[in-house]
Amino acid sequence: MENASKALIIAGAILLAILIISLGIIIYRQASGVLNSNSMSEVDISTFNSKFTQFAGNNVRGAQVNSLLDQIQNNNVTYQDDTTRQVSVKVTAGTWNGTDKPDGKINGSKSYDGASTGTTYKVTYTTNSKTGLVDVITIADGGSSN
């Protein structure tokens, strides 16, 4: 009988040790998650990028380019404190509604002329190699116009 009670005490001690170790691992994982909160999951990156990549192509109409510029501007205002999520614009298109083309990081009040709605443009993007997020949108002449 004495041996059986000692065996139960030892088994209980082992279960308690396993519980404490498991609790320590859970706390460690939660703490490391807080430290890495700046990193985004693949789904978050894909969702972020899709706001801009949907406009990429060779024959993008001017109205779509203007929508893209609005999307970039809204994004940059939303993430004004997080430079890793801000998107820059580079316009090399010759055909534009005015002389004030968007350049760099556009945010705040609209301070540029829009794309010509009767023209098509080529829209490309580059992603940051470290974050995987879209960081530069390039707008060039698409070649054809209506």
N, C-alpha and C positions, 0 to 999 in steps of 0.2 A: 504494500500500500504506500509505503514511504517513497519507493522508486517511482510509482505512478504519479504522485503529487509533484515530485521533483521534475519529472518529464513534462508535466503540464506547465509548470512554472518556466522551464526552459523554452518550451514551444511558445508561450505567451511573450517571453522576452524577445524571441526571434521575430515574431509577428510585429511587435512594437518597434523593433529596430528597422524592419522593412518599411513600416508606415512612416517613420521619421525620415528615412532616406528618400522615400517617394515624395514626401512633403517638401524636402529640401530641393529636389530636382524641379518640382513644379514652381516653387518660388524663384529658383534660378532662371528658369525659362521666361517667367513673367518679367523679371527684372531685365533680362537681356532684350526682351521685346520692347520695353520702354526705352532702353538705350538706342535701339535701332528703329525708333518710330519714324525717322526721316526717310527710311527706305520704303518703297512702295512694292506691292505685290504685282505679279505679272498682269493680273486682271485690272488693277488700278492704272498701270502704265498703258495697257491696251485701250481702256476707256478714255483716258486723257488724250492719247494720240488720235483716236478715231474722230475727235472733234475737228481735227485739222486734215488728217489724211484722206477723208472723204472728198475733199475738194481737189486732190492731186489729179493731174492729167494734162494732156496736150491741147485739148479743145474746151477749155473752161470758159464759159460766158462771163462777161463783165459783171452781170448781176450776181453770179455766184462768187466772183472774186470780192465784190463788195460785202456779201454775206460773210465770207471768210475773214475779211478785215474787221468786221464787227465782232465776229467770234474771237479773234485774236485780242482785240481791244478789251472786250468783256473779261477774257481770261486774265489778261495782264492786270486789270483793275482788281479782280478777285484775288489774285496771288501777288499783290504788290509787295508783300513782305517776304515772299519766297522766290528768290531770283532763279532757282532751278526750274521753276514751272512757268517762267515767263518766256514768251515766244517773240523773236525778232522777225522783222519783215525786210526783205531786200527786193526792190523793184528795179528790174532792168528793162521793162517794157517801154517801147518808144511811144505807143499810143496810150494816152491817158486823158482824163477829162480836164485836167488843168496842169499847171506846172508844179504844184505842191504834192509830190508823190509821197506815200508813207515810207519811212525809212527808220530802221532800228526798232526799238521797243515802243510801240504805240500804246498809249494808255490815257486815261482821263478824257477830257473833251476832244471831240474829233477835230484834228488839226491838219487834215490832209484832204486832197481831192479824191473822189472815187474813181474807180475804173470805168472806162467807156463801155456802156451796156451793149453797144453794137459790135464789139470786138471780142475775139476769143484770145485767151491767154494760156500759157503753159505754166502750171503751178507744180513746183517740186518742194520737197522738204528734206531737212537733214535732222538726224537725231543725235543727242548727246551720247557719246560712247560710254560714259560712266553711269548715267541715270536711265538711259533708254528712252527719254522723253523727247518729243519734237522740240527743237530749239530755234530753227531758222526756216522760214517759208520764203521761197524765191518765186517771184512772179515775172515772167518774161513774155514777149510776144509769142502768140500761138501760131501765127502764120496766115490765118484766114480771118476775114471780117464779113459782116452782113450789111 
